[in-house]
Amino acid sequence: MTEARAPAALWRSIRGLPEFRRLLELRAVSQFGDGLFQGGLVGALLFSPDRAATPWAIAGAFAVLFLPYSILGPFAGALLDRWDRRGVLIGANLARAVLMLAVAALLAVHASDLALLCGALIVNGFTRFVSSGLSAALPHVVPREQVVTMNSVFTACGAVATFFGANFMLLPRWLFGAGDTGSSAVIFIAAAPVALALWLSVRFKPRVLG
């Protein structure tokens, strides 16, 4: 009986924390867009009939996925402690949306793998700041005794949203094809949830997120 009541109690707690709920919405939308972008990028570089998946392309794709977290990770936290996190989320999401459109345009004109990798690397760098900013903002929107519980909800929600975003990539690829045109459509679509994440970031008042 206690286990059956636990989800209901958790939901009541979330409903009683409006700022956390808004942050959770932002996390879900942002992660969905990130999953869609990563899926489209991998599909373009490794599974496109218009491109040969060379060992360098494979190594470059993995570098784009993981380098921002390895290089920016040690510095992101220190910078976020000095800047208004709302401002970081607004700026980073705006940059992500614009750069995603640029990467989509590069795919549409059949640009080289190197140009795509450089563009995607910058996008993922800004994504790193978004994810770090969201995590750092969490303690500012929930009571101290609920931080651990809500962090679990926060993390699980982000993982599920990323999974659905990466799998949603299959729909536009099916509609527009598996070549550069289909991959470009995926990246263009990925900019939409990122633009929504930008709007959700603007809704927060300055300094609310630390």
Disulfide bonds with the S-S distance in Angstrom:
none
